[in-house]
Amino acid sequence: MQQMNLLAAKVDQDAATRLTGAFLAQLEDGGWHKGRELAARLRTNERVLRQIASDSSGAVLSGQRGYRLTKSATIEEIDHAERWLLSQARHMTDRARQIRIARNRSGVAA
């Protein structure tokens, strides 16, 4: 089962690498684009789009409105995206701590 997940991650990373140029070209109009629509146009899935945005070194914003190039965004949109990502990071860190505490309470070996 674990091997299958690793294979899926590799396939998504390969697709992200292959589709980065086309993805960025879709965003050049400066607007927001929904992931579902971009995925359909690029014949891929939203996991691949998230990977491209993650690998973009900050060039791509993502959020509830979709994807947009950072260079086209307002300061408020950039600040909102930053706060949203930091909030997600805090929630994920809290969840990881809770899982560790639950593991330790249950006596499962590390």
All heavy atoms as an XYZ file, in Angstrom:
860
protein
N       0.824     -1.194      0.000
C       0.000      0.000      0.000
C       0.869      1.259      0.000
O       0.615      2.169     -0.748
C      -0.923     -0.032      1.219
C      -1.987      0.998      1.160
S      -3.223      0.571     -0.057
C      -4.659      1.104      0.753
N       1.883      1.303      0.822
C       2.769      2.465      0.887
C       3.444      2.700     -0.452
O       3.580      3.820     -0.886
C       3.821      2.266      1.994
C       4.764      3.431      2.164
C       4.097      4.650      2.761
O       2.913      4.654      3.066
N       4.846      5.703      2.922
N       3.851      1.631     -1.138
C       4.514      1.764     -2.423
C       3.595      2.442     -3.437
O       4.031      3.269     -4.217
C       4.953      0.397     -2.927
C       5.784      0.473     -4.192
C       6.320     -0.872     -4.609
O       5.980     -1.889     -4.017
N       7.145     -0.882     -5.620
N       2.308      2.123     -3.401
C       1.359      2.719     -4.321
C       1.283      4.237     -4.101
O       1.247      4.997     -5.052
C      -0.014      2.077     -4.133
C      -1.028      2.488     -5.164
S      -2.593      1.665     -4.857
C      -2.467      0.336     -6.018
N       1.270      4.679     -2.853
C       1.246      6.111     -2.558
C       2.502      6.802     -3.060
O       2.440      7.909     -3.562
C       1.080      6.346     -1.060
C      -0.299      5.950     -0.572
O      -1.237      5.884     -1.350
N      -0.411      5.664      0.697
N       3.649      6.162     -2.919
C       4.893      6.733     -3.420
C       4.867      6.837     -4.935
O       5.347      7.815     -5.511
C       6.098      5.903     -2.960
C       6.383      5.912     -1.465
C       7.521      4.953     -1.139
C       6.719      7.311     -0.993
N       4.293      5.841     -5.598
C       4.183      5.873     -7.051
C       3.267      7.009     -7.494
O       3.590      7.739     -8.433
C       3.668      4.535     -7.576
C       3.494      4.435     -9.086
C       4.821      4.692     -9.806
C       2.945      3.069     -9.465
N       2.143      7.194     -6.815
C       1.221      8.275     -7.151
C       1.901      9.624     -6.983
O       1.738     10.523     -7.816
C      -0.038      8.194     -6.289
N       2.678      9.794     -5.914
C       3.395     11.046     -5.689
C       4.400     11.298     -6.802
O       4.558     12.428     -7.274
C       4.089     11.020     -4.329
N       5.087     10.271     -7.259
C       6.062     10.393     -8.341
C       5.370     10.783     -9.642
O       5.835     11.656    -10.376
C       6.831      9.072     -8.499
C       7.723      8.982     -9.703
C       8.990      9.779     -9.535
C       9.967      9.455    -10.656
N      10.413     10.637    -11.358
N       4.232     10.154     -9.926
C       3.469     10.473    -11.133
C       3.009     11.925    -11.091
O       3.116     12.656    -12.074
C       2.269      9.510    -11.304
C       1.307      9.987    -12.380
C       2.767      8.104    -11.619
N       2.492     12.374     -9.940
C       2.051     13.763     -9.797
C       3.212     14.727     -9.971
O       3.075     15.767    -10.616
C       1.387     13.990     -8.435
C       0.005     13.355     -8.342
O      -0.546     12.929     -9.377
O      -0.516     13.283     -7.215
N       4.378     14.420     -9.403
C       5.534     15.305     -9.536
C       5.992     15.374    -10.991
O       6.308     16.446    -11.497
C       6.688     14.833     -8.640
C       7.895     15.762     -8.670
C       7.578     17.177     -8.205
O       7.113     17.378     -7.097
N       7.792     18.158     -9.059
N       6.002     14.248    -11.679
C       6.381     14.238    -13.097
C       5.412     15.077    -13.923
O       5.830     15.852    -14.791
C       6.428     12.806    -13.639
C       7.586     11.992    -13.085
O       8.495     12.577    -12.453
O       7.564     10.756    -13.276
N       4.118     14.932    -13.652
C       3.105     15.714    -14.372
C       3.262     17.196    -14.062
O       3.146     18.041    -14.958
C       1.701     15.234    -14.005
N       3.541     17.526    -12.801
C       3.730     18.930    -12.414
C       4.916     19.529    -13.174
O       4.823     20.641    -13.701
C       3.943     19.044    -10.905
N       5.992     18.797    -13.251
C       7.177     19.277    -13.976
C       6.838     19.502    -15.446
O       7.186     20.532    -16.026
C       8.332     18.267    -13.824
O       8.631     18.133    -12.435
C       9.565     18.711    -14.579
N       6.138     18.550    -16.037
C       5.796     18.622    -17.460
C       4.812     19.757    -17.757
O       4.883     20.386    -18.816
C       5.200     17.277    -17.888
C       4.979     17.117    -19.366
C       4.408     15.750    -19.733
N       3.007     15.629    -19.346
C       2.540     14.924    -18.327
N       3.350     14.257    -17.539
N       1.249     14.877    -18.048
N       3.884     20.055    -16.833
C       2.799     21.004    -17.091
C       3.043     22.410    -16.545
O       2.197     23.289    -16.726
C       1.493     20.459    -16.509
C       0.934     19.223    -17.204
C      -0.224     18.654    -16.409
C       0.509     19.557    -18.627
N       4.175     22.645    -15.907
C       4.403     23.953    -15.278
C       4.272     25.106    -16.269
O       3.585     26.095    -15.993
C       5.777     23.988    -14.580
O       5.755     23.043    -13.505
C       6.090     25.368    -14.038
N       4.909     25.007    -17.410
C       4.846     26.089    -18.403
C       3.431     26.374    -18.858
O       3.006     27.536    -18.946
N       2.671     25.323    -19.148
C       1.288     25.490    -19.600
C       0.417     26.070    -18.490
O      -0.449     26.916    -18.747
C       0.735     24.147    -20.074
N       0.651     25.632    -17.264
C      -0.097     26.153    -16.110
C       0.155     27.650    -15.958
O      -0.792     28.447    -15.845
C       0.331     25.397    -14.856
C      -0.295     25.883    -13.582
C      -1.560     25.495    -13.218
C       0.408     26.709    -12.718
C      -2.131     25.925    -12.020
C      -0.150     27.147    -11.526
C      -1.423     26.749    -11.179
N       1.423     28.058    -15.975
C       1.761     29.478    -15.835
C       1.195     30.300    -16.988
O       0.730     31.429    -16.779
C       3.271     29.654    -15.723
C       3.911     29.047    -14.477
C       5.438     29.142    -14.550
C       3.380     29.678    -13.205
N       1.193     29.754    -18.189
C       0.627     30.462    -19.339
C      -0.860     30.730    -19.144
O      -1.367     31.789    -19.535
C       0.867     29.658    -20.615
N      -1.573     29.782    -18.509
C      -2.997     29.968    -18.241
C      -3.251     31.137    -17.293
O      -4.307     31.758    -17.332
C      -3.606     28.691    -17.649
C      -3.651     27.518    -18.582
C      -4.699     27.689    -19.663
O      -5.827     28.112    -19.402
N      -4.331     27.375    -20.886
N      -2.277     31.431    -16.435
C      -2.442     32.487    -15.430
C      -1.972     33.855    -15.919
O      -2.143     34.849    -15.218
C      -1.676     32.110    -14.160
C      -2.047     30.787    -13.497
C      -1.200     30.574    -12.243
C      -3.520     30.716    -13.178
N      -1.386     33.919    -17.084
C      -0.795     35.164    -17.582
C      -1.799     36.290    -17.785
O      -1.406     37.453    -17.855
C      -0.007     34.928    -18.875
C       1.368     34.366    -18.653
C       2.304     35.311    -17.876
O       2.189     36.544    -17.998
O       3.147     34.790    -17.138
N      -3.084     35.985    -17.858
C      -4.068     37.061    -18.050
C      -4.265     37.886    -16.782
O      -4.953     38.904    -16.789
C      -5.399     36.503    -18.544
C      -6.129     35.654    -17.505
O      -5.602     35.448    -16.389
O      -7.238     35.178    -17.824
N      -3.662     37.446    -15.665
C      -3.717     38.213    -14.432
C      -4.910     37.933    -13.543
O      -4.991     38.458    -12.436
N      -5.828     37.103    -13.988
C      -7.020     36.820    -13.199
C      -6.859     35.601    -12.297
O      -5.821     34.947    -12.274
N      -7.927     35.342    -11.531
C      -8.013     34.143    -10.714
C      -8.601     33.035    -11.572
O      -9.516     33.274    -12.363
C      -8.916     34.383     -9.505
C      -8.283     35.214     -8.448
C      -8.434     36.555     -8.255
C      -7.404     34.755     -7.419
N      -7.697     36.964     -7.179
C      -7.047     35.874     -6.642
C      -6.873     33.512     -7.083
C      -6.201     35.786     -5.548
C      -6.024     33.415     -6.001
C      -5.688     34.548     -5.243
N      -8.100     31.813    -11.394
C      -8.569     30.667    -12.155
C      -8.842     29.507    -11.202
O      -7.976     29.132    -10.421
C      -7.534     30.240    -13.203
C      -7.302     31.287    -14.240
N      -8.010     31.323    -15.417
C      -6.461     32.349    -14.271
C      -7.607     32.354    -16.136
N      -6.671     32.995    -15.457
N     -10.050     28.957    -11.302
C     -10.441     27.829    -10.452
C      -9.627     26.585    -10.819
O      -9.402     26.298    -11.999
C     -11.931     27.511    -10.621
C     -12.845     28.586    -10.067
C     -12.788     28.558     -8.568
C     -13.795     29.523     -7.974
N     -13.649     29.617     -6.542
N      -9.220     25.849     -9.792
C      -8.436     24.648    -10.000
C      -9.139     23.621    -10.861
O      -8.529     23.008    -11.746
N     -10.420     23.437    -10.633
C     -11.195     22.453    -11.394
C     -11.157     22.777    -12.889
O     -10.968     21.896    -13.724
C     -12.630     22.444    -10.861
C     -13.609     21.581    -11.568
C     -15.002     21.592    -10.906
N     -15.582     22.920    -10.731
C     -15.615     23.608     -9.563
N     -15.103     23.097     -8.477
N     -16.170     24.793     -9.503
N     -11.290     24.078    -13.222
C     -11.283     24.478    -14.627
C      -9.894     24.345    -15.243
O      -9.751     23.887    -16.380
C     -11.789     25.919    -14.743
C     -13.241     26.070    -14.336
C     -13.651     27.509    -14.081
O     -12.834     28.432    -14.312
O     -14.801     27.710    -13.643
N      -8.867     24.749    -14.479
C      -7.497     24.604    -14.974
C      -7.142     23.137    -15.186
O      -6.519     22.774    -16.187
C      -6.501     25.225    -13.993
C      -6.413     26.739    -13.980
C      -5.566     27.195    -12.794
C      -5.822     27.256    -15.278
N      -7.525     22.293    -14.252
C      -7.229     20.867    -14.366
C      -7.876     20.287    -15.623
O      -7.246     19.499    -16.346
C      -7.698     20.127    -13.115
N      -9.098     20.686    -15.903
C      -9.781     20.195    -17.107
C      -9.058     20.676    -18.366
O      -8.823     19.891    -19.295
C     -11.235     20.649    -17.104
N      -8.705     21.965    -18.401
C      -8.005     22.510    -19.575
C      -6.655     21.839    -19.803
O      -6.254     21.629    -20.941
C      -7.788     24.013    -19.418
C      -8.954     24.819    -19.928
C      -8.624     26.292    -19.925
N      -9.470     26.894    -18.918
C      -9.124     27.865    -18.091
N      -7.933     28.389    -18.139
N      -9.969     28.320    -17.213
N      -5.969     21.540    -18.710
C      -4.628     20.960    -18.816
C      -4.646     19.431    -18.804
O      -3.598     18.794    -18.848
C      -3.751     21.485    -17.676
C      -3.483     22.992    -17.710
C      -2.785     23.438    -16.428
C      -2.669     23.374    -18.937
N      -5.844     18.857    -18.711
C      -6.025     17.395    -18.687
C      -5.189     16.740    -17.585
O      -4.397     15.832    -17.820
C      -5.697     16.797    -20.046
C      -6.669     17.192    -21.116
C      -6.420     16.416    -22.392
N      -7.471     16.641    -23.347
C      -7.398     17.517    -24.349
N      -6.320     18.254    -24.498
N      -8.404     17.655    -25.180
N      -5.382     17.268    -16.374
C      -4.668     16.741    -15.214
C      -5.606     16.755    -14.018
O      -6.822     16.860    -14.186
C      -3.362     17.528    -14.962
O      -2.573     16.836    -14.007
C      -3.625     18.957    -14.511
N      -5.067     16.681    -12.821
C      -5.896     16.729    -11.622
C      -5.425     17.871    -10.722
O      -4.359     18.449    -10.933
C      -5.885     15.378    -10.889
C      -4.500     14.993    -10.430
O      -3.885     15.683     -9.605
N      -3.973     13.889    -10.946
N      -6.249     18.180     -9.744
C      -5.952     19.320     -8.874
C      -4.743     19.084     -7.978
O      -4.090     20.043     -7.571
C      -7.195     19.703     -8.065
C      -8.282     20.271     -8.980
C      -9.466     20.824     -8.237
O      -9.263     21.683     -7.359
O     -10.587     20.375     -8.538
N      -4.391     17.830     -7.686
C      -3.171     17.557     -6.910
C      -1.940     18.055     -7.671
O      -1.020     18.600     -7.077
C      -3.023     16.051     -6.634
C      -3.861     15.523     -5.521
C      -3.464     14.098     -5.142
N      -3.111     13.265     -6.274
C      -3.930     12.416     -6.881
N      -5.173     12.290     -6.460
N      -3.519     11.686     -7.880
N      -1.945     17.853     -8.979
C      -0.821     18.304     -9.800
C      -0.736     19.828     -9.765
O       0.356     20.398     -9.639
C      -0.942     17.767    -11.243
C       0.079     18.411    -12.162
C      -0.795     16.248    -11.257
N      -1.871     20.500     -9.840
C      -1.868     21.964     -9.791
C      -1.332     22.460     -8.449
O      -0.561     23.425     -8.402
C      -3.271     22.517    -10.035
C      -3.939     22.140    -11.358
C      -5.283     22.829    -11.472
C      -3.057     22.448    -12.550
N      -1.738     21.808     -7.353
C      -1.229     22.198     -6.039
C       0.283     22.004     -5.970
O       0.993     22.821     -5.387
C      -1.930     21.399     -4.931
C      -3.364     21.848     -4.692
C      -3.957     21.239     -3.436
N      -4.069     19.796     -3.490
C      -5.120     19.135     -3.969
N      -6.156     19.793     -4.450
N      -5.132     17.812     -3.968
N       0.772     20.941     -6.606
C       2.214     20.692     -6.626
C       2.946     21.784     -7.404
O       3.989     22.278     -6.976
C       2.509     19.320     -7.248
C       3.961     18.927     -7.177
C       4.429     18.737     -5.747
O       3.806     18.011     -4.984
N       5.505     19.396     -5.369
N       2.388     22.190     -8.539
C       3.013     23.259     -9.329
C       3.065     24.543     -8.511
O       4.098     25.211     -8.453
C       2.260     23.488    -10.652
C       2.381     22.259    -11.551
C       2.795     24.734    -11.366
C       1.481     22.290    -12.783
N       1.944     24.900     -7.873
C       1.918     26.112     -7.049
C       2.937     26.016     -5.920
O       3.657     26.976     -5.635
C       0.514     26.350     -6.501
N       3.018     24.852     -5.292
C       3.963     24.648     -4.194
C       5.412     24.780     -4.667
O       6.258     25.314     -3.959
C       3.732     23.269     -3.579
O       4.638     23.023     -2.542
N       5.678     24.311     -5.874
C       7.034     24.345     -6.421
C       7.395     25.693     -7.063
O       8.500     25.847     -7.564
C       7.201     23.256     -7.491
C       7.159     21.854     -6.930
O       7.285     21.686     -5.696
O       6.993     20.908     -7.738
N       6.473     26.653     -7.056
C       6.655     27.890     -7.834
C       7.522     28.944     -7.165
O       7.667     30.045     -7.710
C       5.293     28.503     -8.161
O       4.736     29.155     -7.019
N       8.090     28.654     -6.018
C       8.917     29.634     -5.288
C       8.162     30.937     -5.030
O       8.731     32.028     -5.113
C      10.212     29.919     -6.049
O      10.986     28.749     -6.181
N       6.866     30.806     -4.766
C       6.060     31.977     -4.440
C       5.463     32.694     -5.639
O       4.749     33.680     -5.474
N       5.718     32.226     -6.843
C       5.215     32.903     -8.042
C       3.714     32.713     -8.239
O       3.079     33.491     -8.949
C       5.960     32.414     -9.280
N       3.142     31.673     -7.590
C       1.718     31.378     -7.760
C       1.023     31.425     -6.404
O       1.460     30.783     -5.453
C       1.509     29.983     -8.403
C       0.027     29.644     -8.493
C       2.156     29.921     -9.772
N      -0.051     32.203     -6.339
C      -0.916     32.230     -5.157
C      -2.007     31.181     -5.341
O      -2.453     30.934     -6.463
C      -1.614     33.583     -5.013
C      -0.780     34.798     -4.707
C      -1.697     36.014     -4.566
C       0.017     34.606     -3.444
N      -2.449     30.613     -4.249
C      -3.587     29.705     -4.310
C      -4.464     29.955     -3.097
O      -4.005     30.425     -2.064
C      -3.123     28.249     -4.342
O      -2.407     27.935     -3.171
N      -5.726     29.656     -3.276
C      -6.673     29.837     -2.184
C      -8.070     29.503     -2.644
O      -8.253     28.859     -3.683
N      -9.060     29.953     -1.912
C     -10.446     29.633     -2.230
C     -10.873     30.176     -3.592
O     -11.756     29.616     -4.229
C     -11.370     30.149     -1.143
C     -11.222     29.384      0.151
C     -12.170     29.885      1.222
O     -12.588     31.033      1.201
N     -12.507     29.010      2.147
N     -10.241     31.252     -4.023
C     -10.608     31.831     -5.318
C      -9.939     31.112     -6.480
O     -10.274     31.357     -7.637
C     -10.247     33.313     -5.342
C     -11.065     34.113     -4.324
C     -10.675     35.554     -4.283
N     -11.033     36.228     -5.527
C     -10.689     37.481     -5.810
N      -9.974     38.168     -4.954
N     -11.044     38.028     -6.945
N      -8.974     30.265     -6.196
C      -8.290     29.522     -7.247
C      -6.802     29.830     -7.246
O      -6.177     29.915     -6.185
N      -6.253     30.026     -8.439
C      -4.826     30.299     -8.624
C      -4.650     31.616     -9.366
O      -5.446     31.973    -10.225
C      -4.172     29.186     -9.447
C      -4.174     27.853     -8.756
C      -5.216     26.947     -8.951
C      -3.147     27.497     -7.890
C      -5.225     25.723     -8.307
C      -3.156     26.272     -7.238
C      -4.195     25.402     -7.459
O      -4.197     24.194     -6.810
N      -3.563     32.310     -9.008
C      -3.252     33.582     -9.653
C      -1.753     33.817     -9.523
O      -1.142     33.429     -8.516
C      -3.995     34.718     -8.948
C      -3.831     36.063     -9.613
C      -4.660     37.107     -8.918
N      -4.763     38.280     -9.775
C      -5.422     39.361     -9.476
N      -6.058     39.433     -8.319
N      -5.463     40.367    -10.301
N      -1.173     34.465    -10.518
C       0.236     34.821    -10.404
C       0.406     35.890     -9.332
O      -0.373     36.861     -9.276
C       0.773     35.339    -11.737
C       0.896     34.315    -12.861
C       1.339     35.005    -14.159
C       1.868     33.212    -12.487
N       1.403     35.741     -8.507
C       1.668     36.708     -7.440
C       1.900     38.095     -8.021
O       1.429     39.094     -7.478
C       2.872     36.246     -6.598
O       2.585     34.953     -6.065
C       3.165     37.208     -5.463
N       2.589     38.174     -9.147
C       2.878     39.474     -9.757
C       1.619     40.211    -10.203
O       1.637     41.419    -10.387
C       3.845     39.323    -10.932
C       3.267     38.625    -12.144
C       4.294     38.473    -13.249
C       3.680     37.826    -14.482
N       4.678     37.630    -15.534
N       0.505     39.510    -10.344
C      -0.765     40.129    -10.750
C      -1.672     40.431     -9.567
O      -2.701     41.086     -9.732
C      -1.516     39.191    -11.708
O      -0.745     38.911    -12.845
N      -1.314     39.962     -8.394
C      -2.184     40.085     -7.219
C      -1.998     41.427     -6.526
O      -0.961     42.070     -6.652
C      -1.876     38.956     -6.243
N      -3.020     41.808     -5.773
C      -2.918     43.007     -4.940
C      -2.156     42.656     -3.662
O      -2.023     41.475     -3.304
C      -4.315     43.526     -4.542
O      -4.946     42.552     -3.689
C      -5.185     43.794     -5.769
N      -1.689     43.675     -2.969
C      -1.010     43.455     -1.683
C      -1.942     42.735     -0.716
O      -1.519     41.822      0.000
C      -0.534     44.801     -1.076
C       0.553     45.428     -1.952
C      -0.068     44.634      0.355
C       1.830     44.613     -2.046
N      -3.226     43.102     -0.719
C      -4.190     42.467      0.171
C      -4.336     40.980     -0.155
O      -4.428     40.147      0.756
C      -5.556     43.166      0.079
C      -5.584     44.557      0.657
C      -5.022     45.631     -0.298
O      -4.798     45.347     -1.499
O      -4.781     46.749      0.177
N      -4.370     40.636     -1.439
C      -4.483     39.225     -1.827
C      -3.241     38.440     -1.422
O      -3.345     37.302     -0.954
C      -4.706     39.106     -3.338
C      -6.077     39.582     -3.777
C      -6.223     39.689     -5.278
O      -5.232     40.007     -5.978
O      -7.348     39.461     -5.760
N      -2.086     39.043     -1.591
C      -0.839     38.383     -1.201
C      -0.803     38.192      0.312
O      -0.475     37.102      0.802
C       0.383     39.187     -1.685
C       0.418     39.181     -3.224
C       1.679     38.627     -1.110
C       1.390     40.179     -3.822
N      -1.164     39.226      1.061
C      -1.199     39.119      2.528
C      -2.189     38.050      2.977
O      -1.910     37.275      3.896
C      -1.554     40.463      3.161
C      -0.437     41.483      3.066
O       0.713     41.106      2.728
O      -0.714     42.673      3.323
N      -3.345     38.010      2.334
C      -4.353     37.005      2.680
C      -3.811     35.596      2.430
O      -3.972     34.699      3.276
C      -5.639     37.230      1.876
C      -6.685     36.201      2.123
N      -7.458     36.184      3.261
C      -7.060     35.126      1.393
C      -8.279     35.152      3.214
N      -8.061     34.494      2.085
N      -3.178     35.391      1.281
C      -2.623     34.067      0.959
C      -1.553     33.666      1.973
O      -1.510     32.512      2.419
C      -2.038     34.079     -0.452
N      -0.724     34.610      2.361
C       0.320     34.322      3.356
C      -0.296     33.931      4.699
O       0.097     32.930      5.303
C       1.231     35.531      3.527
C       2.317     35.307      4.554
C       3.147     36.551      4.825
O       2.848     37.624      4.289
O       4.099     36.435      5.616
N      -1.279     34.716      5.159
C      -1.933     34.411      6.436
C      -2.625     33.054      6.393
O      -2.570     32.285      7.350
C      -2.937     35.504      6.801
C      -2.298     36.789      7.296
C      -3.333     37.746      7.889
N      -4.441     38.026      6.985
C      -4.458     39.000      6.075
N      -3.418     39.811      5.936
N      -5.520     39.178      5.303
N      -3.263     32.743      5.273
C      -3.980     31.478      5.120
C      -3.003     30.297      5.213
O      -3.264     29.328      5.918
C      -4.714     31.483      3.787
C      -5.528     30.258      3.496
C      -6.632     29.807      4.163
C      -5.293     29.322      2.457
N      -7.103     28.653      3.587
C      -6.297     28.335      2.527
C      -4.342     29.234      1.443
C      -6.358     27.262      1.639
C      -4.414     28.165      0.563
C      -5.408     27.197      0.676
N      -1.866     30.398      4.520
C      -0.871     29.320      4.567
C      -0.269     29.169      5.959
O      -0.068     28.044      6.443
C       0.231     29.564      3.531
C      -0.182     29.324      2.082
C       0.888     29.863      1.137
C      -0.446     27.855      1.831
N       0.020     30.283      6.627
C       0.564     30.210      7.986
C      -0.449     29.594      8.943
O      -0.085     28.803      9.822
C       0.995     31.599      8.464
C       2.233     32.165      7.772
C       2.432     33.630      8.142
C       3.467     31.336      8.107
N      -1.721     29.908      8.765
C      -2.768     29.323      9.598
C      -2.844     27.814      9.365
O      -2.942     27.032     10.320
C      -4.114     29.973      9.286
O      -5.150     29.339      9.999
N      -2.790     27.389      8.108
C      -2.793     25.960      7.803
C      -1.597     25.265      8.450
O      -1.739     24.168      8.991
C      -2.724     25.730      6.292
C      -4.031     25.856      5.581
C      -3.890     25.381      4.152
O      -2.953     25.747      3.437
N      -4.820     24.565      3.719
N      -0.440     25.907      8.382
C       0.772     25.321      8.977
C       0.597     25.144     10.480
O       0.982     24.103     11.038
C       1.988     26.186      8.667
N       0.007     26.139     11.153
C      -0.234     26.021     12.596
C      -1.185     24.871     12.899
O      -0.951     24.090     13.826
C      -0.785     27.332     13.158
C       0.274     28.397     13.411
C      -0.288     29.576     14.191
N      -1.374     30.250     13.504
C      -1.208     31.202     12.581
N       0.003     31.591     12.239
N      -2.249     31.767     12.005
N      -2.250     24.756     12.114
C      -3.214     23.671     12.330
C      -2.562     22.307     12.116
O      -2.799     21.371     12.890
C      -4.432     23.821     11.418
C      -5.337     24.935     11.807
N      -6.057     24.940     12.980
C      -5.637     26.097     11.180
C      -6.764     26.058     13.056
N      -6.518     26.779     11.982
N      -1.745     22.186     11.102
C      -1.068     20.906     10.830
C      -0.072     20.577     11.934
O       0.042     19.416     12.349
C      -0.387     20.949      9.469
C      -1.385     21.003      8.322
S      -0.587     21.213      6.729
C       0.019     19.557      6.471
N       0.642     21.583     12.428
C       1.588     21.365     13.526
C       0.843     20.931     14.784
O       1.272     19.992     15.473
C       2.406     22.641     13.793
O       3.132     22.970     12.602
C       3.372     22.461     14.946
N      -0.266     21.580     15.087
C      -1.079     21.188     16.249
C      -1.578     19.756     16.102
O      -1.534     18.974     17.063
C      -2.281     22.127     16.416
C      -1.890     23.508     16.893
O      -0.740     23.692     17.358
O      -2.738     24.414     16.776
N      -2.027     19.385     14.925
C      -2.517     18.018     14.711
C      -1.385     17.012     14.890
O      -1.585     15.953     15.501
C      -3.121     17.897     13.317
C      -3.697     16.525     13.089
C      -4.555     16.460     11.850
N      -5.072     15.111     11.729
C      -5.014     14.406     10.615
N      -4.510     14.918      9.520
N      -5.489     13.185     10.582
N      -0.209     17.331     14.370
C       0.940     16.425     14.524
C       1.265     16.224     16.003
O       1.533     15.101     16.443
C       2.147     16.971     13.778
N       1.225     17.303     16.781
C       1.485     17.187     18.219
C       0.428     16.319     18.898
O       0.741     15.499     19.759
C       1.518     18.568     18.863
C       2.768     19.344     18.554
C       2.787     20.674     19.314
N       3.909     21.458     18.892
C       3.844     22.709     18.461
N       2.681     23.336     18.428
N       4.921     23.350     18.083
N      -0.830     16.512     18.527
C      -1.908     15.713     19.109
C      -1.740     14.233     18.782
O      -1.981     13.369     19.632
C      -3.267     16.219     18.609
C      -3.617     17.587     19.137
C      -4.785     18.211     18.392
O      -5.291     17.673     17.408
N      -5.211     19.385     18.861
N      -1.324     13.936     17.570
C      -1.090     12.541     17.181
C       0.048     11.953     17.996
O      -0.034     10.819     18.482
C      -0.819     12.449     15.663
C      -2.107     12.743     14.886
C      -0.231     11.084     15.289
C      -1.901     12.957     13.401
N       1.121     12.723     18.186
C       2.250     12.238     18.987
C       1.810     11.964     20.423
O       2.161     10.944     21.010
C       3.401     13.236     18.984
C       4.605     12.712     19.804
C       5.776     13.660     19.828
N       6.236     13.932     18.483
C       6.512     15.148     18.036
N       6.389     16.196     18.814
N       6.944     15.328     16.802
N       1.011     12.873     20.992
C       0.522     12.694     22.362
C      -0.348     11.441     22.449
O      -0.194     10.633     23.361
C      -0.245     13.952     22.838
C       0.742     15.109     23.050
C      -1.046     13.670     24.099
C       0.069     16.466     23.192
N      -1.236     11.252     21.480
C      -2.105     10.071     21.476
C      -1.280      8.797     21.337
O      -1.564      7.793     22.001
C      -3.117     10.173     20.339
N      -0.257      8.833     20.499
C       0.622      7.660     20.349
C       1.312      7.340     21.660
O       1.357      6.204     22.083
C       1.665      7.923     19.265
C       2.621      6.720     19.078
C       3.893      7.067     18.382
N       4.695      7.928     19.260
C       5.711      8.656     18.824
N       6.037      8.672     17.565
N       6.412      9.385     19.662
N       1.827      8.361     22.305
C       2.544      8.143     23.573
C       1.614      7.610     24.660
O       1.993      6.779     25.455
C       3.229      9.422     24.035
C       4.384      9.800     23.113
O       4.894      8.962     22.362
N       4.781     11.049     23.159
N       0.380      8.101     24.692
C      -0.605      7.627     25.669
C      -0.980      6.165     25.428
O      -1.257      5.438     26.375
C      -1.871      8.475     25.615
C      -1.832      9.632     26.555
C      -3.213     10.250     26.670
N      -3.085     11.615     26.236
C      -3.948     12.308     25.521
N      -5.075     11.758     25.144
N      -3.727     13.543     25.188
N      -0.999      5.771     24.166
C      -1.433      4.416     23.847
C      -0.336      3.381     24.022
O      -0.599      2.181     23.963
C      -1.960      4.358     22.411
O      -0.881      4.521     21.493
N       0.896      3.848     24.221
C       2.003      2.927     24.436
C       2.588      2.328     23.163
O       3.364      1.383     23.235
N       2.242      2.878     22.006
C       2.790      2.389     20.739
C       4.262      2.768     20.681
O       4.639      3.907     20.954
C       2.026      2.988     19.536
C       2.677      2.570     18.227
C       0.569      2.583     19.582
N       5.104      1.810     20.329
C       6.552      2.051     20.264
C       6.877      3.044     19.156
O       6.249      3.033     18.098
C       7.286      0.749     20.030
N       7.862      3.878     19.413
C       8.278      4.876     18.428
C       9.066      4.256     17.313
O       9.682      3.269     17.414
C       9.108      5.949     19.107
